[in-house]
Amino acid sequence: MAHLLFLTTAGLLLSANAQPAPSVQAGITAAIKAAANATTLDYTAFVNPFIGTDNFGDVCPGASIPFGMVKFSTDLTGYAPAGYVTDPTQSIRGLSPLHDSGTGSSLGTYGNFEIMPLLCPKGFDTCTTSLAARERLRKLNTDLASPGYFSQTMNNNIRMEATATRRAGLERFTFPKGSKPYFVLDLANDLPNSFAGGSLNIDPTKGQITIGGSWGSSFGPGRFNYQAFACYDLLDGGKQTLSEYGVWTADSFGLDAKGLGQTHLNLTINLIGGVYQSGALFSYEGNPTQVNLRVGVSFVSTDQACANAESEVGSSTFEEIEAQAKALWNEKLSKIEIDVPNTPANVTELLYSSLYRASLTPNNATGETQGLFANTPSFYFDSLYCSWDTFRTFYPLMSLHSPVEFAQIVDSYIDGWRKNGWMPECRANNLPGWTQGGSSGDVIVAHFATHYHNEAAALGIDLEELFSAAWTDSEVNPPEWNIQGRQSNVYKEFGYVPFAVLDVSSTGRQTREGSRTLEYAFEDFAIRQIAQVLDKADDVALFSNRSLSYRNVWDPTVVSDGFSGNCTGFAQKRYSNGKFNFTDPKHCSPVDNVTTECSLQSDNLNGFYESSSWEYSWFAPHDTAHLITLMGGNATFVKRLNHFFSAGFYGAGNEPSFQARPFTPIGYHYANHPAQSVDRVRTVVFENFDITSAGLPGNDDQAAMASLLSFHLLGLYPVPSTTQYLILSPFTPKYTIHNSYLNTSTTITTVGFNPKSVQHTIPAGTAAYVANVTINGVPAASRCHFDFYDVFRVGGNVTIELTSDKTAADDCLGALPESLSTGGFASAR
């Protein structure tokens, strides 16, 4: 994994592939500098949408609103799951309204309804309509993006711009003076080449093209298809006049047919195989320099796509829609206000760029439902991509400032149980995606229940339904746990998921037995938390006991990397007869020198998902105190944790490494060494994140990376499905988190903040370690953690006083973070 130097000033370091216009960074730098004299702040000016568009971050920089269903961005050749990449050797093939952001889908997601502006000086029949023929390189260093806006200029000097509403938007194209504008619009092409049939109609009188069809999932069973529709209005309210129009079809083997004047395409799936290429081709009279197109999309029908464009855009201008989008983003970003003038400039840019990405997805497709969810009265969110990625930090961050949206997403999870029998684990392209760790949605709804059970009814959530949905995930075996629920029958029978077990009642890929056991155990703890909120004593006891199942895959005889004696032992997969199946704990770690399958492949014999046993052996967020005992006590735990980082087993780009309490940089808290957590967080941030396009250590995974970094910069860390937050050293001297639903504002002030501490290694003698914590004037019971109900629920002021005396600060001076086996989490707040 390649890393760039992290800047500790407002300077700029560009990666070799970075293609955004220099004005993007220059504008951000100027806005941060100007904040010192501003009375009101434009938080969108601090956002760099291009962070994570290189180095396999898979971020979409396209025009969107918070949780918008559309994200207008160009689609480029090569590996480009989100459509856009910075790589200057890749070519543009069109601009499309549907994208996801930050996913690891190797084939890409969406990219439907691409439109490509063309210059065809010899007329209609000579236009380059096929994908290969129309590809065009960008004009370097001209890419622009800000919240709600996207622009890219091709090397033929045609500029494409877009702005967005929730389900619609405007596209604006500027052509070289004197040229005739042509456009090719796709019916069939999407990023994963998954077209399964559809139709296109041109109405030259209305000046409208409608498209609809079926496509395949980007992360789920290939036999499933979803439907999508688009409506393109071509006349800009009568200001533009069509010239030629017709349809085209093409392939890679010589087919290049165009039908001038033809207005209809109706294509079924190609059963013998092969890639469809087809769509509309049209031009404009009068050689206009600028062409404006209104676009609406829907997952229901072309009529609804047209209605969405009319209701959300209407006759508004590009600038008006862009201003509306910007206002929505400012409302969202201002939920967290930092002391911009006194915060290092790169921290400001990193934080607001991360908060921006943390509201890009999932996509609010309410009112746009299909299949089992057609006409549901509940909220509906697409691109829950995936719960395993997001339960650790994404939803905990949302819980601090956006409970309304959180409740809407929880309603969507519960509605999955209502309609399908189990909550969705992963929903990609409106279709079931693959399960990874188990039923991680249990943790997400539990986090909501623990934080907002008092407001649940007012927020539209029935807690009894919520519990039933999570209970079903644990107790009822689905016929196929590849896409929902868990392999709960064998897990309950043996107390772990056995390797090579006979399962006569359900189907799923028989892999990941070690990691699934660990994940199932934590999911059971989450269900225990919901039961506790609802005062279900029997269920609390049942799921508390079952949450300790992580211990059943601990093999104390395994030694790795010289660790022996009382710090021996690693998680391992296990046969149904109780015998462990040895897997080298280094396999699938960043330093693994053996070719090992580590993901959903059928020959993943590692026993763990996207991770090594070295990583997953730290995963018991609810019972870390006992895990420390298994590892030999505090001293050996810290020694082993240090080795975990120094030997290169930590993978910042993967969820098991950065989000499961003890094996995160904050693990030292549990061994009563919080100052060491502060040091480790600084190192992890500065080695893995920066303000360039390559500034993420891996794909953003629906802003899992963004939310992790946000918590690090704010000096906090959540324990999912609980109300406990671990305390670190903020990267800013002051910030306020606003919760408009609770009508509270919580200001955290870092007394003694020194910007010199915000670097890879904290200089000796620099204040950076937590000396004292006070909450509304009262000393906190521990300087290692506090509770949501004592802080963010009531609002007010928290003071974190820093010291340069690391030794004195390396103690919680009170209770350690809670663990189940030591009496923690004893009651709901």
C-alpha positions in Angstrom: 0.0 0.0 0.0 1.5 3.3 -1.1 1.3 6.3 1.2 2.1 10.0 0.6 3.5 12.4 3.1 0.9 14.0 5.2 1.0 17.8 5.3 1.0 19.5 8.7 0.5 22.9 7.1 -1.8 24.2 4.5 0.7 23.2 1.8 -0.1 21.0 -1.1 1.3 17.6 -2.1 -0.1 16.1 -5.4 0.1 12.5 -6.4 1.3 11.7 -9.9 -2.2 10.8 -11.0 -4.1 13.7 -9.4 -6.0 15.5 -12.2 -8.3 18.0 -10.4 -7.7 21.5 -11.4 -5.2 23.3 -9.2 -7.9 25.8 -8.4 -9.7 23.1 -6.3 -7.0 23.0 -3.7 -6.2 26.7 -4.0 -9.8 27.5 -3.3 -9.9 25.3 -0.2 -6.7 26.8 1.1 -8.0 30.3 0.5 -11.4 29.6 2.2 -9.7 28.2 5.3 -7.4 31.2 5.5 -10.4 33.6 5.1 -12.4 31.9 7.8 -10.4 33.9 10.4 -12.2 37.0 9.3 -15.6 35.6 8.3 -18.8 36.1 10.3 -20.5 33.1 8.7 -18.8 30.1 7.2 -19.4 28.2 4.0 -18.5 24.7 5.1 -18.7 23.4 1.5 -15.7 25.5 0.7 -13.6 23.3 2.9 -14.5 20.0 1.1 -12.3 18.3 -1.3 -14.5 15.7 -3.2 -11.5 14.3 -4.9 -9.9 12.8 -1.8 -10.1 9.0 -2.3 -10.5 9.1 -6.1 -7.0 7.6 -6.5 -5.2 4.7 -4.8 -8.3 2.5 -5.0 -10.4 4.8 -2.8 -13.3 4.3 -5.2 -14.8 7.6 -4.2 -17.4 9.3 -6.4 -16.7 13.1 -6.7 -20.0 13.6 -8.6 -22.7 16.1 -8.0 -25.1 15.0 -5.3 -27.1 16.2 -2.3 -26.9 14.5 1.1 -28.0 10.8 0.7 -29.1 11.7 -2.8 -30.2 8.9 -5.2 -28.3 10.5 -8.0 -24.6 11.3 -8.2 -23.7 12.8 -11.5 -20.2 11.8 -12.6 -18.2 10.8 -15.6 -17.5 7.1 -16.3 -13.9 6.3 -17.2 -12.2 3.2 -18.6 -10.1 0.9 -16.5 -10.8 0.1 -12.8 -13.4 2.7 -11.8 -16.1 1.3 -9.5 -17.5 4.8 -8.9 -17.2 5.8 -12.5 -14.5 8.5 -12.0 -10.8 8.0 -11.5 -7.9 10.4 -11.6 -5.6 8.2 -13.7 -4.8 10.5 -16.7 -4.3 7.4 -19.0 -8.0 6.4 -18.7 -10.6 7.8 -21.1 -14.0 9.3 -20.5 -16.9 7.3 -22.0 -19.8 9.4 -20.7 -21.6 11.3 -17.9 -24.2 9.3 -16.0 -26.5 10.1 -13.0 -26.3 6.9 -11.0 -23.3 5.9 -9.0 -22.3 4.6 -5.6 -19.3 5.9 -3.7 -16.4 4.1 -2.0 -17.4 0.5 -2.7 -15.0 -2.2 -3.5 -17.0 -3.7 -6.4 -14.4 -4.8 -8.9 -16.8 -4.3 -11.8 -18.3 -1.0 -10.7 -21.8 0.0 -9.7 -24.5 1.6 -11.7 -23.2 4.0 -14.4 -26.6 3.7 -16.1 -27.8 6.2 -18.8 -24.4 7.5 -19.9 -24.5 10.5 -22.2 -21.5 11.6 -24.2 -21.2 14.9 -26.1 -19.6 14.6 -29.6 -18.3 16.5 -32.4 -19.4 14.9 -35.7 -18.3 17.4 -38.4 -19.2 14.9 -41.2 -22.7 14.3 -39.9 -25.0 11.9 -38.1 -23.8 8.6 -39.7 -20.1 9.4 -38.8 -20.7 9.9 -35.1 -18.6 7.8 -32.7 -21.3 6.1 -30.8 -19.8 2.8 -29.6 -17.9 2.7 -26.3 -14.5 2.2 -27.8 -14.9 4.7 -30.6 -16.2 7.6 -28.4 -13.7 7.3 -25.6 -11.8 10.5 -25.1 -9.1 11.7 -22.7 -9.7 14.6 -20.4 -8.0 17.9 -20.6 -5.5 17.6 -17.8 -6.0 19.6 -14.6 -9.5 20.8 -15.5 -11.6 18.5 -13.3 -13.7 20.4 -10.8 -16.0 19.4 -8.0 -17.6 20.8 -4.9 -20.6 19.6 -2.9 -23.5 19.6 -5.4 -21.4 20.3 -8.5 -19.1 18.4 -10.9 -17.3 19.4 -14.1 -14.8 17.8 -16.5 -13.4 19.1 -19.7 -12.3 16.7 -22.5 -9.3 17.2 -24.7 -11.6 18.4 -27.6 -12.5 21.3 -25.3 -16.1 20.1 -24.6 -16.9 20.8 -21.0 -19.5 18.8 -19.1 -21.1 20.0 -15.9 -23.8 18.7 -13.5 -25.7 19.6 -10.5 -28.3 17.5 -8.5 -31.4 17.1 -6.5 -32.4 13.9 -4.8 -33.7 12.1 -7.9 -32.9 14.5 -10.7 -30.5 17.1 -11.9 -29.2 19.3 -14.7 -26.4 18.6 -17.1 -24.7 21.5 -18.9 -22.4 21.1 -21.9 -20.2 23.8 -23.4 -19.0 23.2 -27.0 -16.3 24.9 -29.0 -17.7 28.0 -30.8 -19.2 27.2 -34.2 -19.4 23.4 -33.7 -22.7 21.5 -34.0 -23.5 19.7 -30.7 -24.2 15.9 -31.0 -25.0 13.6 -28.1 -25.0 9.8 -27.8 -27.2 8.5 -25.0 -27.0 4.9 -23.8 -29.8 2.5 -23.2 -27.8 -0.6 -22.4 -24.3 0.3 -21.1 -23.6 0.4 -17.4 -20.3 0.0 -15.6 -20.5 -3.8 -14.9 -21.9 -4.6 -18.4 -25.0 -6.2 -16.8 -27.8 -5.1 -19.2 -30.7 -7.6 -19.1 -33.1 -6.0 -21.5 -35.0 -2.7 -21.9 -36.4 0.0 -24.2 -35.8 3.5 -25.3 -38.2 6.0 -26.9 -37.6 9.4 -28.5 -40.4 11.9 -28.6 -39.2 14.6 -30.9 -42.3 16.8 -30.3 -41.8 16.8 -26.5 -38.1 16.8 -27.0 -37.8 14.0 -24.5 -36.1 10.6 -24.4 -37.3 8.0 -21.9 -35.2 4.9 -21.1 -36.0 1.9 -18.9 -34.6 -1.6 -18.4 -33.1 -4.2 -16.1 -29.5 -4.6 -15.0 -27.5 -6.9 -12.6 -26.2 -6.5 -9.1 -22.7 -5.2 -8.5 -22.3 -7.2 -5.3 -24.7 -10.1 -5.1 -26.1 -13.0 -7.0 -25.8 -12.5 -10.8 -29.2 -14.0 -11.4 -30.9 -11.1 -9.7 -31.8 -8.0 -11.7 -33.1 -4.5 -10.8 -35.0 -2.0 -12.9 -34.1 1.6 -13.5 -35.5 4.4 -15.6 -34.5 7.8 -16.9 -36.1 10.8 -18.5 -34.0 13.3 -20.5 -35.6 16.6 -21.4 -33.7 18.0 -24.4 -35.3 21.4 -25.2 -34.5 23.5 -22.1 -38.0 24.9 -21.9 -38.1 25.7 -25.6 -34.7 27.5 -25.7 -33.1 24.6 -27.7 -34.2 23.0 -31.0 -33.5 19.5 -32.1 -31.9 18.8 -35.4 -31.3 15.2 -36.2 -32.3 12.3 -34.0 -32.3 8.5 -34.2 -31.0 5.3 -32.6 -27.8 3.2 -32.9 -26.4 -0.2 -32.0 -22.8 -1.3 -31.9 -20.4 -4.0 -30.7 -16.7 -4.6 -30.6 -16.7 -6.8 -33.8 -17.8 -4.5 -36.6 -21.4 -3.6 -35.8 -22.0 0.1 -36.1 -25.5 0.8 -37.2 -27.5 4.0 -37.0 -31.1 4.7 -37.8 -31.8 8.4 -38.5 -35.3 9.3 -37.6 -36.0 6.1 -35.8 -37.5 6.6 -32.4 -37.7 3.3 -30.6 -35.4 0.5 -29.3 -36.7 -2.6 -27.6 -34.1 -5.2 -26.6 -34.3 -8.4 -24.6 -31.4 -10.1 -22.8 -28.9 -11.6 -25.1 -29.1 -15.3 -24.0 -26.0 -16.4 -25.9 -23.9 -13.7 -24.3 -22.1 -10.7 -25.5 -22.2 -7.0 -24.5 -24.9 -4.8 -25.7 -24.2 -1.3 -27.0 -27.2 0.8 -28.0 -29.0 4.0 -27.5 -30.1 7.4 -29.0 -28.2 9.9 -31.1 -29.3 13.5 -31.5 -28.1 17.0 -32.4 -29.1 20.6 -32.2 -29.9 23.4 -34.7 -28.1 26.7 -34.7 -24.7 25.5 -33.4 -25.4 26.6 -29.8 -22.3 27.0 -27.6 -24.2 25.7 -24.5 -26.7 22.9 -24.2 -28.7 22.2 -21.1 -30.4 18.9 -20.4 -32.8 18.1 -17.5 -32.5 14.5 -16.2 -34.8 12.6 -13.9 -34.3 9.0 -12.8 -36.5 6.4 -11.1 -36.5 2.8 -10.0 -40.3 2.6 -10.7 -41.1 3.9 -14.2 -40.2 6.3 -16.9 -43.3 8.3 -16.0 -42.0 8.7 -12.5 -38.5 9.6 -13.8 -40.1 12.4 -15.8 -42.3 13.5 -12.8 -39.2 13.6 -10.6 -37.4 15.9 -13.0 -40.5 18.2 -13.2 -41.1 18.3 -9.4 -37.5 18.6 -8.3 -36.0 20.7 -11.0 -38.9 22.2 -13.0 -37.8 25.3 -14.8 -35.0 26.2 -12.3 -31.7 27.2 -13.7 -28.4 25.4 -13.2 -27.2 28.0 -10.8 -30.4 27.8 -8.7 -30.2 24.0 -8.4 -26.6 24.2 -7.5 -27.3 26.8 -4.8 -30.0 24.5 -3.4 -27.6 21.6 -3.2 -25.0 23.7 -1.6 -27.4 24.9 1.0 -28.4 21.3 1.9 -24.7 20.4 2.2 -24.0 23.4 4.4 -26.9 22.4 6.7 -25.4 18.9 7.0 -21.7 19.9 7.4 -22.5 22.6 10.0 -23.7 19.9 12.4 -20.0 19.8 13.5 -18.4 23.2 13.8 -14.7 23.4 14.5 -12.5 26.3 15.4 -11.2 26.7 11.8 -8.8 29.6 12.3 -6.9 27.8 15.0 -7.0 24.3 13.6 -4.3 23.0 11.2 -5.6 23.7 7.7 -5.2 20.1 6.5 -7.2 18.9 9.5 -10.0 21.2 8.5 -10.0 19.9 5.0 -9.7 16.3 6.0 -12.6 16.6 8.5 -15.1 18.3 6.3 -14.2 16.2 3.3 -14.8 13.1 5.5 -18.1 14.5 6.9 -19.2 15.2 3.3 -18.5 11.6 2.2 -20.2 10.4 5.4 -23.5 11.8 4.0 -23.1 10.7 0.4 -24.5 7.2 1.0 -26.6 5.2 1.5 -28.9 6.5 -1.2 -32.4 7.7 -0.2 -34.6 5.9 -2.7 -37.8 6.4 -0.7 -40.8 6.3 -3.0 -38.7 4.5 -5.6 -39.2 0.9 -4.5 -39.6 -2.2 -6.5 -39.9 -6.0 -6.1 -40.9 -7.0 -2.5 -40.7 -3.3 -1.4 -42.9 -1.9 -4.1 -45.2 0.8 -2.7 -43.9 0.3 0.9 -45.0 3.1 3.2 -41.6 2.9 5.0 -38.5 4.7 4.1 -36.2 2.9 1.7 -32.5 3.3 1.3 -30.5 1.7 -1.4 -26.8 1.0 -1.4 -26.5 -0.4 2.2 -23.1 -1.4 0.9 -22.5 -3.1 3.4 -23.6 -3.3 7.0 -20.3 -5.1 7.9 -18.4 -2.0 6.7 -20.6 0.6 8.4 -21.7 -0.6 11.8 -18.4 0.2 13.4 -18.1 4.0 12.9 -20.5 5.2 10.1 -23.7 4.9 12.1 -22.2 5.9 15.4 -21.1 9.1 13.8 -24.6 9.7 12.4 -26.1 9.1 15.8 -24.3 12.1 17.2 -25.8 14.7 14.9 -28.5 13.2 12.5 -30.9 11.0 14.4 -33.7 11.7 11.9 -31.8 10.2 9.0 -30.5 7.5 11.2 -34.1 6.5 12.1 -35.1 6.5 8.5 -32.4 4.1 7.6 -33.3 1.9 10.7 -36.9 1.9 9.4 -35.5 0.6 6.1 -33.6 -2.2 7.9 -36.7 -3.2 9.8 -38.8 -3.1 6.6 -36.4 -5.6 5.1 -37.4 -7.9 7.9 -41.1 -7.2 7.4 -41.0 -7.8 3.7 -38.3 -10.5 3.4 -38.1 -12.2 6.7 -34.6 -10.9 7.7 -32.9 -7.5 7.8 -30.7 -6.7 4.8 -27.0 -7.3 5.4 -26.0 -5.7 2.1 -28.2 -4.1 -0.4 -26.6 -3.1 -3.7 -28.6 -1.9 -6.7 -31.9 -2.5 -4.9 -30.9 -6.2 -4.7 -29.6 -8.5 -1.9 -25.8 -8.4 -1.6 -23.5 -10.9 -0.1 -23.2 -11.3 3.6 -19.7 -10.9 5.0 -19.5 -11.1 8.7 -23.1 -12.2 9.5 -26.1 -10.0 10.4 -24.3 -6.7 11.1 -27.6 -4.8 10.7 -28.3 -6.1 14.3 -25.5 -3.8 15.6 -26.8 -0.8 13.6 -30.3 -1.0 14.9 -29.0 -1.7 18.4 -26.9 1.4 18.3 -30.1 3.4 17.4 -32.0 1.7 20.2 -29.5 2.4 22.9 -29.2 6.0 21.9 -32.7 7.0 21.0 -35.1 4.5 22.7 -36.8 7.5 24.4 -37.5 9.1 21.0 -38.0 6.0 19.0 -41.8 6.2 18.7 -41.7 9.9 17.7 -39.0 9.0 15.1 -41.3 6.4 13.6 -39.5 3.3 15.1 -41.4 0.5 16.9 -38.8 -0.9 19.3 -40.6 -4.2 19.6 -40.4 -4.6 15.9 -36.8 -3.6 16.0 -36.1 -6.3 18.5 -38.1 -8.9 16.6 -36.1 -8.1 13.4 -32.8 -8.6 15.2 -34.0 -11.6 17.1 -35.0 -13.3 13.8 -31.5 -12.7 12.4 -30.1 -14.6 15.3 -32.7 -17.3 15.9 -34.2 -18.2 12.5 -32.0 -19.8 10.0 -32.6 -18.5 6.4 -32.7 -21.0 3.6 -29.6 -19.2 2.2 -27.4 -17.2 4.5 -25.2 -16.0 1.6 -27.5 -13.0 1.3 -29.3 -12.5 4.7 -29.3 -13.7 8.3 -26.7 -16.2 9.6 -26.0 -19.9 9.7 -27.5 -19.8 13.1 -28.5 -23.4 13.4 -25.0 -24.8 13.6 -23.7 -21.8 15.5 -26.3 -22.3 18.3 -25.7 -26.1 18.3 -21.9 -26.0 18.7 -21.3 -22.5 20.2 -19.3 -21.6 17.1 -19.5 -22.0 13.3 -17.8 -25.3 12.6 -15.6 -25.9 9.7 -16.7 -28.6 7.2 -20.0 -29.2 9.1 -23.0 -31.0 7.7 -25.8 -28.5 7.4 -29.0 -30.1 6.1 -31.3 -27.1 6.4 -29.6 -24.1 4.8 -27.2 -23.0 2.1 -24.2 -20.7 2.1 -20.6 -20.5 1.2 -18.8 -22.7 3.8 -16.0 -20.3 4.6 -15.0 -17.7 7.2 -15.9 -19.9 10.1 -13.5 -18.1 12.5 -14.5 -14.6 11.6 -18.2 -15.4 11.4 -18.2 -16.9 14.9 -16.5 -13.7 16.2 -19.0 -11.5 14.3 -22.0 -13.6 15.4 -21.0 -13.2 19.0 -20.8 -9.5 18.8 -24.1 -9.3 17.0 -25.6 -11.3 19.9 -24.2 -8.7 22.3 -26.0 -6.1 20.2 -29.3 -8.0 20.5 -28.7 -8.2 24.2 -28.4 -4.4 24.3 -31.8 -4.1 22.6 -33.3 -6.6 25.0 -31.9 -4.6 27.9 -33.5 -1.4 26.7 -36.9 -3.3 26.5 -36.4 -4.9 29.9 -36.5 -8.4 28.5 -34.5 -10.1 31.3 -34.6 -13.7 29.8 -33.3 -12.4 26.4 -30.6 -10.3 28.1 -29.3 -13.5 29.8 -29.6 -15.6 26.6 -27.8 -13.2 24.4 -25.2 -12.2 27.0 -24.2 -15.8 27.3 -24.1 -16.4 23.6 -22.1 -13.2 23.0 -19.2 -15.0 24.8 -19.0 -17.5 22.0 -16.0 -15.7 20.7 -14.0 -17.7 23.3 -14.9 -21.0 21.6 -12.7 -20.3 18.7 -9.7 -19.3 20.8 -6.9 -21.9 20.4 -4.4 -21.2 23.2 -1.8 -23.6 21.7 -1.1 -21.5 18.6 2.1 -19.5 18.6 3.0 -16.9 15.9 5.9 -14.6 15.3 7.7 -15.6 18.4 4.8 -15.0 20.8 4.8 -17.8 23.4 4.2 -18.4 27.0 1.3 -16.6 28.6 0.6 -14.4 25.6 -0.1 -17.4 23.3 -3.2 -18.1 21.5 -5.1 -17.0 18.4 -8.6 -17.3 17.0 -8.8 -20.4 14.7 -11.6 -22.2 12.8 -12.7 -25.4 14.4 -14.3 -28.7 13.4 -17.6 -29.9 14.8 -15.8 -32.5 16.9 -14.0 -29.7 18.7 -10.6 -30.0 17.0 -9.0 -26.8 15.8 -8.0 -26.5 12.2 -4.7 -24.6 12.2 -4.3 -21.6 10.0 -1.1 -19.5 10.1 -2.2 -16.3 11.9 -0.2 -14.3 9.3 -2.3 -15.5 6.4 -4.2 -12.7 4.7 -2.3 -10.1 6.7 -0.5 -7.2 4.9 2.7 -9.1 5.3 1.4 -12.5 4.1 4.0 -13.8 1.6 1.8 -16.8 0.6 -0.9 -16.5 -2.0 -4.0 -17.0 0.1 -7.7 -16.4 -0.7 -9.1 -14.1 1.9 -12.5 -13.0 0.7 -15.7 -14.7 -0.4 -13.9 -17.2 -2.7 -14.9 -20.9 -2.2 -11.3 -21.8 -1.6 -10.8 -19.3 1.2 -9.4 -21.9 3.7 -8.1 -19.1 5.9 -11.2 -19.1 8.1 -11.4 -15.3 8.2 -12.9 -12.6 5.9 -10.6 -10.1 4.3 -8.3 -10.4 7.3 -5.9 -12.5 9.2 -6.2 -14.3 12.6 -3.6 -11.7 13.8 -6.3 -9.1 13.2 -9.5 -10.9 14.1 -8.0 -12.3 17.3 -8.5 -8.8 18.8 -12.2 -8.7 18.0 -14.3 -8.8 21.2 -15.4 -5.2 21.5 -17.9 -6.0 24.3 -15.6 -8.2 26.4 -12.1 -6.9 25.9 -11.2 -7.4 29.6 -11.5 -11.2 29.2 -9.6 -11.1 25.9 -6.7 -9.4 27.8 -6.9 -12.3 30.2 -6.6 -14.8 27.4 -3.6 -13.0 26.1 -1.9 -13.0 29.5 -2.8 -9.7 31.2 -2.2 -6.0 30.5 1.6 -6.1 30.0 1.6 -8.9 27.5 -1.5 -7.5 25.8 0.3 -4.2 25.3 3.4 -6.0 24.1 1.4 -8.0 21.6 -0.6 -4.9 20.5 2.7 -3.1 19.9 4.0 -6.0 17.8 0.7 -6.1 15.9 1.5 -2.6 14.6 5.3 -2.8 14.3 5.2 -6.1 12.4 2.8 -4.7 9.8 -0.2 -6.8 10.7 -2.4 -3.7 11.0 -4.2 -2.9 7.8 -5.7 0.6 8.0 -7.6 0.0 4.7 -9.7 -2.8 6.1 -12.5 -2.8 8.6 -11.3 -5.6 10.9 -8.1 -3.7 11.6 -9.4 -0.2 12.1 -12.8 -0.7 13.7 -12.9 -3.4 16.3 -11.9 -1.9 19.5 -8.8 -3.5 20.9 -6.9 -4.0 17.7 -7.6 -0.5 16.7 -5.1 2.2 17.8 -7.4 2.8 20.8 -6.9 -0.7 22.2 -4.4 0.5 24.8 -7.3 2.2 26.7 -8.5 -1.3 27.8 -5.1 -2.0 29.3 -5.1 1.3 31.2 -2.6 3.0 28.8 -4.6 5.8 27.2 -1.5 7.9 26.4 -0.2 5.1 24.1 -3.5 5.2 22.3 -2.9 8.9 21.6 0.5 8.2 20.1 -0.8 5.3 18.0 -3.8 7.3 16.6 -1.4 10.1 15.5 0.8 7.5 13.7 -2.1 5.8 12.0 -3.7 9.0 10.8 -0.5 10.5 9.4 0.7 7.2 7.7 -2.6 6.5 6.0 -4.6 9.7 5.3 -3.9 12.9 3.5 -5.5 15.7 1.4 -4.6 14.4 -2.0 -6.6 12.2 -4.4 -4.7 9.2 -3.1 -5.4 10.2 0.5 -7.2 7.0 1.6 -5.4 3.7 2.3 -8.2 1.7 0.5 -11.8 2.1 -0.7 -13.9 4.3 1.4 -16.5 1.5 1.9 -19.6 3.7 2.2 -17.6 6.2 4.2 -16.4 3.7 6.8 -13.0 5.3 6.2 -14.4 8.8 6.4 -16.2 8.2 9.6 -13.2 6.5 11.2 -11.0 9.4 10.4 -13.6 11.9 11.6 -13.7 10.2 15.0 -9.9 10.2 15.2 -9.7 13.9 14.4 -12.4 14.7 17.0 -10.6 12.7 19.6 -13.4 10.2 20.2 -14.1 6.6 19.4 -17.4 4.7 19.7 -18.2 1.3 21.0 -21.0 0.2 18.6 -24.4 -0.8 20.1 -23.4 0.9 23.4 -23.5 4.6 24.5 -19.8 4.6 25.5 -17.3 6.8 23.7 -13.6 6.5 24.3 -11.7 9.8 24.8 -8.6 10.7 22.9 -6.7 13.9 22.1 -8.6 16.0 19.5 -6.8 17.4 16.4 -8.5 20.7 16.9 -8.7 23.2 19.8 -12.5 23.4 19.9 -15.6 21.9 18.2 -19.3 21.8 18.7 -21.7 19.0 17.7 -25.2 20.1 17.1 -28.2 17.7 17.4 -31.1 19.7 16.1 -33.6 16.9 16.9 -32.6 16.8 20.6 -32.1 20.6 20.5 -28.7 20.2 22.1 -25.2 21.5 21.3 -22.1 20.0 22.8 -18.9 21.9 22.8 -15.6 20.1 23.4 -12.7 22.4 24.2 -9.1 21.2 24.1 -7.3 23.2 26.8 -3.6 23.4 26.1 -4.0 22.4 22.4 -0.7 22.7 20.5 -0.8 22.4 16.7 2.7 21.0 16.9 1.2 17.8 18.3 -0.7 17.2 15.1 1.9 15.1 13.3 3.1 11.6 12.9 5.2 11.6 16.1 4.3 14.0 19.0 7.4 16.0 19.8 8.8 15.6 23.4 7.5 18.3 25.7 4.4 19.0 23.6 1.0 18.9 25.2 -1.1 16.2 23.6 -2.1 13.7 26.3 -5.3 13.8 28.3 -4.8 15.1 31.8 -8.3 15.9 32.9 -11.8 15.7 31.5 -14.7 17.8 32.9 -18.4 17.5 31.8 -20.4 20.7 32.4 -18.0 21.6 35.2 -18.0 18.2 36.9 -14.8 16.0 36.7 -15.5 12.9 34.6 -15.4 9.5 36.3 -12.7 8.4 33.9 -10.5 10.2 31.5 -10.7 7.3 29.1 -14.4 7.3 28.3 -17.8 9.0 28.8 -21.4 8.3 28.0 -23.7 9.7 25.3 -26.3 10.3 27.9 -24.0 12.4 30.0 -22.6 14.4 27.2 -24.3 14.7 23.8 -27.8 14.0 25.0 -27.8 16.9 27.5 -25.4 19.2 25.6 -23.2 21.7 27.3 -19.5 21.9 27.6 -16.8 19.2 27.8 -13.2 20.3 28.6 -10.3 18.0 27.7 -7.2 19.4 29.4 -3.9 18.3 27.8 -0.5 17.7 29.3 3.0 17.0 27.9 3.6 14.5 30.7 2.9 11.3 28.9 3.7 9.1 31.9 1.3 11.0 34.2 -1.4 10.8 31.5 -1.0 7.1 30.8 -3.7 6.0 33.2 -7.5 6.2 33.1 -7.6 7.5 36.7 -11.0 5.8 37.0 -13.0 3.1 35.4 -11.6 1.3 32.3 -13.8 1.1 29.3 -16.5 -1.4 30.0 -16.5 -5.2 29.4 -19.3 -7.6 29.9 -17.3 -10.1 32.0 -16.3 -7.4 34.5 -19.8 -6.2 35.1 -19.9 -3.6 32.3 -23.0 -2.6 30.3 -25.1 -3.5 33.4 -28.1 -1.3 32.6 -29.6 0.7 29.8 -29.4 4.5 30.0 
